[in-house]
Amino acid sequence: MSRSLDRPATNAMVACRCPVCSCTLAVPFFDGGLQPLATLGWPLSAEDARAMPRYPHDFVQCPACTHVWNRSFRYDAVPYKTNRNRMFNRGNYWIGYLSAVRHGLIARLPEAPVVVEIGCGDGHFVRALSDARGGKGRFVGFDPNTSPETGAGVEFCSRLFEPLTDMVVYRPDCIVIRHVLEHLAEPVELLDNLAWGAVRLDKPCYLYAEAPCIDKVFDTYRLSDFYFEHASHFTTRSFRKLMERAGEVAKLDHGYDGEVVWAMVRLFVPQPYQRQAEATEIFAARAPANRANIAAQLDELASSGKFVVIWGGTGKAAAFIHQFGADAKRFPLVVDSDPDKVGSFVPGTGQEIAFRDVLKNISVDVVIIPMQWRARDIVAEMRRERITARQILVEHMGALVDFKIVTDSEAL
């Protein structure tokens, strides 16, 4: 049976990661060739316009979440800091849509809210929110190219919003992101940062996000939606997927005849993720002290006059030698069970790796087994080969401890 001419072959897929769902394959969607910037170039003459640099319109679509993006987009090619986005629409339908958005937002906010708009541009939206609240509350706009002056109940910051620090400083009730996400190569990075920033607040924080919706593109086959400054193009499905990354989607809907998709999201991070982050912080806090403690134990062993052997010279054993400073001068004897490793040298420190049998006729005081996961097998191997040592040490809970202590604790 022949394949339909309209059906692409699976080998047409390309390897690239979706910026919304992280799927690692995409389907070529639209190759628009090399084109100049469409809205942020600002040529000052016809000659300048014709001489503008061209950038690839290399759009692909994710087969999993349906997101469309320019896989050749470069954020540094767009002069966001010097040229603002010239989006002009004073039509009655658009003005009515914005009014409905404002009223919907205000209805969800406390009497004197703190509202932060990311990518506020000329500040008209955040100022209108402030006016709708009668000046009660705090309204802050962030944009690298923002030009309005602070005043009349609204503050403007000419920089990027830094969620992990600014969320704590401003303690917002609501974050507004309108027509910004489509400009980002990694929109999920911003959403993740906002969610984690909200974790540090002692109150709910909502996100209102809005972006162009390309659902109608698939019905109309129009191509003018796609230009370089818009790195990402959201379908309803991919927009919902992104919003779910940030927390609980309270509402997701469309506006302006379906050309815009928006969502109200309560920012949060699932409890298992928060507990894992806390556990990671504990590990990171303890690691320097553990490292110093084991290094001190090795110093003590080296100065004790005991005959010490390290079992293993590559992989985790080599990592142990590096981390705790088990240098070749103080710990010259390193052995291994693998004949293929014999005669090679420990990376970085240079001990020649000997075969384990050299221990059969040596009186050994201490054998250190760095790779605890293999300790049981190595101890069994030592018994089988009649290799003895007065003490076998493994790394456990930030110290070198007797292997028997570890096995006894695991048996409980």
N, C-alpha and C positions, 0 to 999 in steps of 0.2 A: 504494500500500500504506500503510495507516494505521500510525502509531507506537503501540507498546504504552503503555497508561496508566501503567505502572510504570517506564517508561524516561524519565528527565529529558531535557528539551531542552538542547542544548549552550549555548543562550543563558542558561541558569540559572547558568553559571559566573560567579564573581566574581574581580575582580583583587585578589590579595593574595599575598604571598611566603611560601612554605612555610618554617618555621623549621628544617627538617631538610635539605631538598634544594634549596631556593631556587627551586623551580618558581613561576612568577608567576601561575598561575591555580588556583583551588580550586572545589570544588563544595559548596554549602550542605549541611550534614549534620544539624544539630539546632539549632533556635531554641527555647531554653527560657525565653525572656522574661527579665524582671528578677527576680533572686533574691538573697537575702542570702548572706553568707559561710556556708559549711557547717561548717567545722572550725576556723577561726582567728578567729571573731568574738567568742566568749566573752561573751555577754550575761549580766548579773548578775541580771536579773529578767525575768518574763514581759513586762512593759511594755517593757523594753529590747530584748528579742528581737523584739517586734512592730515596734519603731521602727527596726530596723537598716536601714542603707542597702541598696539593691538594685543589682545589677550585671548587665550583659547576658550571657546565655549564648548566644553567637553562634558556634557551632561549625561549622567547615568541614573538608573533607577534601581532601588533595592527591591528584590522580589519578595522580601519578607514583610516589611512595613510600608512599602510603596513610596518611600521618600525619594525625591529627585534632588541631585546636587551636582555641582561642577567639580569633578575630581581634580581639575587642574587649577582651581582657585588659589590665589595667593593674597592673603590679607594685606601684606605690605605693599601691594600694587595699587591699593585704593587710598587716596589721601583723605581719610576720615578726619584727621586733626586740623586740616586747613580748609577743606571744603565741606559744607554741610549738605545734607540730602535735600534736593529741591523737589519736594513733594507738595504739589499745589492742588487743592480741591476745595472749592467753595460752593459746590453744588448743593442744592437743597437736600437731596437724598443723603449725601455724605454728612452734612451738618446735622441732620436729624439722627443719623446713626450715631454720631459722636455724642449727641445730647443723651441718647438712650444709654450709651455706655457709661457716661458720667453718673446718671441717675441710678443705674444699677450698682455701680461701685459705691456711691455715697450711702445707699441703703444698707450695705453690708458693713460699713465702718462705724466705729464708735463716734461719740459726739465731737471729740477733739482728737482726730486721728493723726498718726504720723505716716505720711505717704512718701515713698521714694519712687521716682520715675527714672529708669535706666534708659539712656539714649533719648533724652527729652527734646533734643533739637532746639527749636526756638522757644520752647517752654509753654506753648499755648495750652496743651492738655493739662499739665500739672497746675498751671495758673487757674484754669477753669475749674478744676477740682477744688482749689482753695476758695475761689469765689463762691462755689456752690455750698461750701461749709461756712460761709460768712467770715472767713479768716480764722476760724477756730481750728487749732491744731498746728501741725508743722508739715510743710510740703517742700520737698527737696528734689531738684532735678540734676541728674548727672549726665554729662556728655562732653567728650574731648573738644567739641567745637561749639559748645553752648556760648551764646553771646548775651542773653538778657542779664540785666543787673538784678542782684538780690534786693528784695523789697516787697512790700505789700503782702506779707505773709508767705512769700515764696523765696527759697534759697536756691542758688545755682552753683554747681561745682564743675569747673572745666577740667574734668578728669574722668577716668573710668571708675566705676563702682567696684570696690573690692569686697565681695560678700563676706568672707570669713572674718574680716576686721570691721567693716563698715556696718554690718548688721548689728553688732554689739554697740557700736558708737551711736547709731541713730535709732535703734530699737523700733523698726517700722511695724505698723499694723498691716500695711499692704505694700507690695512691690508691684510697680507697673512696668511692663515691657511691651511697647507697641512698635511693630514694624522695625524690629531690631534683629530678631532671631534669624531672619532670612539672610542677614549680612554676615553671619558667623560661620566660620569653617567648622567649628566644634560647638554647636549650641548646647549639647549635653553637658559640656564642662561648666557652663554658666549655671544651668539648672541644678547640677549636683552641688555646686558651691553655695547656691542660695538655700538649698534644703539643709545642708550642714550648718550654714550660718544661722538658720532659724532654730536649730536645736539648742543653741546657747541662750535663746530668749525664754523668759518666764511667762509668755503669753502667746496666743495664736498669731500667726503671720500668714497672710494670704498673698498669692501671686495672681495678678491679672496679666495674662499674656495674649497677644494678638499678632497675627501674621497673615499675609496674603494666602489664599487657598487656591490650589490649582486643580481642584476636582473637575472644573468645567473644561480644562485643557483636553482631557481625554475624550470629551464629547465633541469638541469643536476643532481639535487639531491645530489650535492657534499657537504661533511660535513667538509672538512679541512679548510674552511673559518672561522670556529667558534672556537675561543679560548678566554681565560679569559681576556687577556689584551684589547681585543676589546669588550668594553661594548655595543657599538651601532653598528648596521649594517644597512646601508642605501640602500633603494631602490631608484630608480629615483624619485618616488612619495614622499617618506618621506623626501628625501634631498631637493626637491623643497619646500615642506611644511616648513622645517626649514629655508631655505633661505628667504622665503617670510616673515618670522617673523622679519628679520633684515632690510628689506627695499624693494627697487624696484629691481627685478631680471632683469638685463640688458641682460644676456645670461646664459643659462644652457645647458651643453652639456656633451659628454662622450669622453674618450680617452683611449688609450692602449687597443684597441679591446673591448671597452665597460666595462672593469674591473674597470675603474675610472669614477666618476661623478664629475663635477666641475661647479662652477657658479661664475659669476661676478655680484656683488650686490652693488647698491648705498645705503649706510647706511642712514636710516632716520627713524624717528618716526612720525606717523600720527599726524597732527595738533590737532585733538581732544584730543589725549593722552597728547600732550605737554601742551595744555590749562588746562587739568585736573591736571597735575603735578604742574603747576603754582598756580592753585587754592588751591591745597593741601598745598603747601609751605606757602601761605598766611594764611590759617587756622592754620597751625602749629606755625607760627610766632605770630599770635594774641592770641593763646590759653593761654599762661602763663599770659599775661596782663589781659585777660578776667577773668581768674581764680582768680587772685589777686583782681580784682575790685569787683567781687561778694562776695568774702570772706570779703572784707572791708565793703561792704554794710551790710552783716550779722553782722559784729562786731558793726556797728553803730546801727542796729536794736536791738541787744542784750543789748546795753548800754542805749538805749533810754527809757526804761521802758515800751515800748509798749507790748501788749499781742500778741505774734506771734505764729501761728499754721502752721505746715507743713502738707499738705494733701498728704498722700501716704508714705508708709514705706518700700516698696520693689522695686525691678527693678530699673527704672530710678529715682524714688524718693530716693531710698537708694544710688544710684550713686551720686545724687546731694548732699546728706548729707555727703558722703565721700569726694567728690571733694572739697567742700567749707567749710568743718570743722564745720558743724552744730551739735555740740556735745550735749549730753543729758543734761548737766548742764545748758547751755544757752537756749536750745530749747527742753524743756522736753516733749511738747505735740505734738504727731504725730497721725493723724487720718487717717482712710481709709474707703472707701465705702463698701469694701468686708468683710462680717462677718467672712469668713474663715481665714482672716488675723488678726482679733481682738484677742488680748491676746498673739500674737507672738511679737518678738522684732526686732528692726532694726539691721541688721547685722553690726557688728563692733562698733556701738555707744551705742546700748542697750536700746533706748527708747521703752517702751511698746506701742504697736499700739492699739489705742482706736477706738471705732466705731464713725462714724461721728456725731451721735446724741448727743454726749456730748457737742457739740457746740450750741445746741438749747437754752440753758439757760445761756450762757456765753457771755459777751461783748467782742468781738474779734476785735482787731485793724487791724491785718494783717494776711491774709491767703496766704501762699506761695504754689503755685502749680508747682512742679518741672517738671512734664511731660506735656509739653506744648501741645502736640498732643491731650491730653484728657481734656484740660482746658475748652473748651466750654461745654462739657458734665458735668463737675464738677460744673461749675458756674450755669448751668441749674438745676442741682441737688440741689444746695444750695438754689436757689429760690423756688424750689418745696417743700423743707423741711423747708423753712423759717429759714434758717441759714444765718445770716448777718455778714458782716465784713466791716470795714471802707475802707479797701483797699485789693485788690487781686493782687499779684505780680507773674509774670512768668519770666523765663530766656529768654532773647531776645537780640541778638546782643551784647553779652558780658556784660550784666547788668541785674539787676532785675528791671523790668518796670511794670507799671500798665497794667493790662490785657486789659483795654479799649483802650490804645494806640496801642496795637498789633492788636486788632480787627478792629480799625479804619484804620490802615495802610493796613491791608489785604483787606479791602473793597474798597480801592482806585484803 
